[in-house]
């Protein structure tokens, strides 16, 4: 089945104590993509980066209720997945989600949220993903791709650069597992996008505290959902595969490492 992972994001500017709808990043939409009939689509992860305490809520008439539904409290500058690992929230194709945030009331402050939608069978997209069993069996070597992404102010994905612009170390036409991303500076998220991801973003929360979680984020995602969610990237596509980040209004550059594993032939 053509699996797909789609990481979308947006921001609410100085919402204060009033639940304020996100302004989505350019080309991101809260409308769930059209999936094959009877296939499963879930909101597999959601996280926020804020500059003041508050909450994020994700709701829809298709959820348990359209008043609060999924609400979580935000910790300042600590983007973690706030959904139960391996459970997630089922979503309906073509439904438009409503995401609202509270937080800082300081003019210009961006409070940001990312959602990660997992499609079991997405029409027109065919991402390449592995299970943890496949990765455990077939990994040959670990390799780290290093980059410093120059971000612009959010709420858009910016700083797009080719996978190997700063670390052209990948071998020939070999496949690589992408386990996760290690961050030097906090951001809402970093994502990889290219032919092997169906040109959708495979994103990781930009947390600088728990490197063990972010560095192996996709490994854990695959484990918790008991499904293939470890992206597979081919070195032949390195010039057409891009790293992007989403920063707040302060637009700090993001040094990061992609943690990858060479797939055994």
C-alpha positions, 0 to 999 in steps of 0.5 A: 500500500502507498503509505504517506506521512504528512507533517503540517504546521502553523502559528497563532500570533500573540493569542493570549488567553483566547483560543486562536486558530492557527495561520497555516504555513504556506501550502499547508492545509488542515484539510485531511488528504483524500485517502483510499476508501476504507484505508486508515488515516490517523493523527499520529503525533502533535506538538507545540512550541510556545513562548508562554504557558497555555494549551493547544486543542485539535477538534472536528465534528468527526471527533469525540466532540467539537468543543475541546476534543484533543487538548493538551497543555504546553510547556515553554520551548519544549516541543514533544509529541503530546498524543498517546504513543501508538494510539493517535486520533483517527481522522476522516479524509477531506475533513478540515481540522480546527487547531487553536492555541493560547499562550503569549500575549506579547505582540509578534510572539508566535505560538506554533503547532505541528500535526503529523498525519499518517496515511495507510493508503494515500491516493497519488503518493507512494512514500518508502518506509521500513519497519523496525524489524527491517531496520534492525535486520538490514542496517549495515552502518550508521551515518550522520548528515550535518547541516545548519539550516538558515531559517526565516521567520515563521509560520512558514517552512524555510531554509530549504537545502539539499540533503547533502549540501553540507555533508555529501557523504551518501554512497552511490545509489544506496538506500538509507533509513532515516531514524531521526534528527538531533538538534542544536537549537530549538525549533518547532520542527525540521522535516525531510521532503523529496521523491522517497517521501512522496514530496511530503514532509517527514518531520521531527519535533525540534526539541533540544532536551531529549536527544534520545527521542528526536534522534530516533523519532521515526524508529519509535514511531514505527515501534509504537504504531507497529507499522513501517514509519521509518523513511527510506531515502535513496542516495540517487535522490540526494540533490532532490531531497531537502531539509526544511525547518519551521522557526518562530519570529526570532528566526534562529538558524538551526544546526542539526544532524540527520541520524541515518543507517545504510541499508544492507544490500 
